[in-house]
Amino acid sequence: MKTLTLSLTSLLLGAAPALAEELILSSWLPPRHPIVVNAIEPWAEEVAEVTEGRVTVRIMARPLGTPPAHFDMARDGVADITYGLHSFTEDDRFDRAKLGQFSFLGDDAVTNSQVYWDIYTGQLDASAEHAGTHLLGLFMHGPGLLHNNQRRIETPADMAGMKIRVPGGYAGELVSALGAAPLFMSSTEVYERLSRGVIDGVAFTYEAMTAFNLTDHIKYSMTVPGGIYNTTWFLVMNEAKWDGLSDADRAAIDAISGLAFAERVGKAWNDADIAAKAEVGDKVEFRAASSEVVTALRDAASALEAQWAEGLGDYDGLAALAEFRKRTGVAIE
């Protein structure tokens, strides 16, 4: 009987699959945000599929820290996987990441995100700026607009004195150059500040107007081809956790990340922008920027681009920007 019991036990243990490696992903966007629902969650499910259940991803119902802390959280092992905006980290560690934050870059989030991945990971060495993590994804949202509840922006002077929420980085520098007062805050803080009149407007996408319930507090929105500004995002995993996975599982996860994830998240953002435009309808007045405002934007952008490129040392930022616009089809006249 003892022999039979041991034999059965050995048989059962041999047949049982190895315990899955569960990775914790800290998510700070609202749980029903289109990027969470249509990009982060499907990617997490696919991780389990491509690793045949050996690796799973659990998305936390609540974030493990503030949005600006999420890169450090992955690097330091507070969470296994995080995502966030490069501009939320208010220091110079992501200087080269600013490639994708400038004006007039492109209107399609899929193309923008894939071009951004190619150029930033290639000639601008993105991995070095994300040290301590494994880079799973880089992406951009749809073109950025300037929304406000004060007045139409018909001349550059109309920006003077406005208090505008910005996501940090280039957007803050641009708003300041145009005479407004930039105020940094994360996306989740905007509704409360805008509804209370702490800010007059916000640098945001179309989808953010509905995702963060801002429609009732916005009257005017200004657009330019390729975006008044753009934002860049990362999806990263703690380096030690990554190194602890098998070669086969790392290869399988990489295959659905990188360019593939850029396409997935870019499509999610495109679809969300289209849905937001339809939902907002005529509740907000959307206007293309006047030629006078576009000229002021172009002049400010060119000066900020040159300043950025000058500080990159051996990296050719202006060549990278030119290549970016060539591949997205945006021409600055």
N, C-alpha and C positions, 0 to 999 in steps of 0.2 A: 504494500500500500504506500509506504514511504517513497519507494522508487517511482511508483506511478504518479504520485503527487508532484515530485520533483520534475518528472518528465513533462507533465502537463504545464507546470509553471514555466519551464524553459520554452515550451512551445508557444505559450501565450506571449511571453516577453519577446520572443523572436518575431512574432507576427505583429506586435504593437508598433505603430510608427514612432519615430523619435519625437520628443516633445518639441513643439514649435517654438521658435524664437519670437516672442511678442515684442514689437517695437512701439514705444509710446510717442504719439505725435501730438504736440500741443498746438491747438488751433484757436486763434483769437478773433477771427471774423465771426459774425453772427452765424449760428448753425445752419440757417436756411439761405445764407448768402450763395449766389449762383456759382461762385468759384469753389466753395466748399462742396456743394451738392454735385456739381457737374465736372469737377476736376480732381479735387483732393480725395473725396470719397471713392470715386471710381478707380483712381490710381491705387489707393490703399487696397481695394478689393483685388485688383489685378496683381499686386505683389504676392498675395496668397496663391493666386492661380498659377503664376509663372514659376513659383518656387514649390509647387505641389504641396502647399500647406506647411512647408518647413519654416517660413517666415510670415508672420502676420503683423498688421499695423492696427493699433487701437487708437482712434482719434478721441481725445479727451473732450468731454462735454463742456468743460471750462478750461481756459488757458492756465498754464502753470506760472505765468508772469505777465508783465505788461507787454504790449506789442513791440516797443523799442528794445526789449530785453531778449527777444527770441533768437537772435543769432548767437549771443553769448550762452544762452541756455543749451543750445545744441552743442556748441563747442565744449562747454563745461560739463556736459552729461546730465544736466537737470531734466532735459527731455532728450529722447533719442533722435527725433526728427522735428524740425520747425520750418516755418516759412515766414517771410516778412519783407518789408521794404528796405532797400539799402539806405535810403535817405533817413530812415528812422534812427539810424545809428549816427549820432551827431559828433563824429570825429572824421579823420581822414583815412580810415582803414579801407574804405571802398571808393577811393578816388577814381579808379579806372572804370568802375561800375557806372559812373555818371554818363558814360557814352550813350545810354538809352534814355536819359532824362531830358534831353534838349528839345527845343521847339522844332516843328516841321520835319518830323521823322517818319511818319506814316500813319495811315488810318486803319490798317488791318492788323488786329492783335496777333493773328497767327503768323503772318509774315514778319512783323516786328519782332515777335518773341523768338522765332527761329533764326533770324538774322542776328539778333542780339546774342543768342547762344553761340553761334558760329564765330562771330568776331571777338566777343569778350573772352571766350575760352581759348581762342586761337591767338591772335596777335596781341591781345592785352592780358593774357595769363590770369584768367579769373581764379584759378585754383589757389594761386599764391595769396590773393586777397581774402580767401575763405579758409585760411589755414586752421587746422584743428577739426575740420569737418570734411565730409565727402560731399561734393557738389552734385546734387540730383537734378536740379532744375534751375533755369533762369528764364524769366519771362517779363512781359510788359502788358499793361492793361490797354484799353482802347485810348484814343486821343483825348488828352486832357482839355477841359474847358475852364472858363472863369465864370462862376455863377455869383449873382449878388441880388440884394433886395433894395438897393438904393436908386440906381439910375442906369440908363443905357450907356455903354462905353462907346462913344462916337469919336472921341479924340483922346490922345494920351493924357491930356489934362483931367479927363473925367475919372482917372484912377487915383488922383491925388487924395490922400487922407483916408482912403478906404482901408478898413481892417480886414485882411484876407487870410483865411486859414490856408496853410500850405503843408505839404507832407515832408518838408525839409529839403535839403539839397538844392538843386538848380532852381526849382520852382520858387523857393524863397528868395534867391538872388534875383530872379527875373522880376518878380512882383516888386521888390525893393527898387530895382532899376527903373521901373515904370512909375514910381512915386507913391505906391501904396505901402501900407505897413503889414509885413508878413508876420503871422502868428503860427508857430508850429504846434500841431496837436495831432494825435492819431485819429483815424477815421471814426472810431467809436465815441469820441468826445464831441463831434461836430454838431449833432442835433441839439444837444443841450446848450452849447455856446451860441449857436445861430438863433435858436428860438428865444433866448434871453436877450439878444442884441449885443452880446459880447463881441461878436464879429459881424461884419456887413456882408461877407461873401466867402466863397470857398473855391479852391482849385480842386476840381473833382471831375470824374467821368460822367457820362450819361447814366450808367447803371447805378452809380452811387446815390443819385437823386432819389431813386425808389428803394434801394437797398437800405438806406439810412433814414428814410421817411422825411426827406427835406423839401418836397414839392411845395408844401404850404408856406414855406419860409424863403422861397426863391422867386424872384420876378423876372430876372433877365439872365440870359446865358449867351456868352460870346464864344465863337468858334473860329479856328483857322485850319486850313488844310494841313494835315500831318500833326496836329495837336499844338496848342499853346505851350504845353509842357507834356512830359510823359513821366511815368515812374518805372522803376526797375525792381524786380522781386527775386528772391532766392528761395530754393527748397533744398535744405541741407540735412545731413545726418552726422551724428557724432562719429568722429574718425575711428575711435576704438571699437565702437559697436559695429561699424562697417567692416573693419579688419577682422572682426570675430566671425563674420559670416563665411561660408564656404565659397570657393572660387566660382562654382556653378551658380550659386544663388546671387552672388554679386553681379555676375554677367547677365543673369536673367532680369535683375532689377534695373541695371543700367540700360538694358534694351528697351524698357518701357518708360525710361526717364529721358533726360537730355532733350533732344529734338522732338521725340515722341511726346514728351510731357508739354513742351512748348506748343505743339499743335493742339493738344487736348485743352490746355488752359486758355490758349488764344481763342479757340472756337467758343469756349464757355463765355469768355468776355465779349466777343462779338455778338453772340446770341443775347447776352444780358443787356448790351447797349441797345440792340434793336427792340427788345421787349420794353425797356425803360422809355424809349422815345414814344412808343405806342401808348404806354400807360400815362405818361405825362401829357401828351397831346398838346393842346393850346393853353394849358394852365401856366406855362412859362413861355416867355418870348425868347425864341432862339434867333440869333442874328449873326451872320458872318461878320468878322471884324472889318472895319473900314480900311481902305488903302492906307490912310494916315496911321492907323493903329498898327497895321501889318508892318509898315515901314519902321515904326518905333520898335516893334517886337524884333524885327530882323536885325536892326542895329544893336539892340541890347543883347540879343542872342549871340551875334557874331563876336562881340567883345567878351562875353562870358565863355564862349567856346575857346577863344584864343588864350584867355587866362588859364582855363583848365588844361589845355594842351601844353602850355609852357611849363606847368608844374609836374608833368609826367615823366621827366627824365628821358630815359632811352626809348620810351614808348611813343609812337607817333599817333597822337590822338586825332589830329586833323585828318590824317589819311584814313583812320578808322571811321570817322564820321562821314567822310566823302564816300567810302565804300558802303556804309550803311545806307545812305540816301540813294546811292546808285541802285542798290538791290531792292529798295522799297519804292523806287520810282518818284521820289520827291525832289523837285528842283527848286532851289532858292534863287529867284531872279534879283 
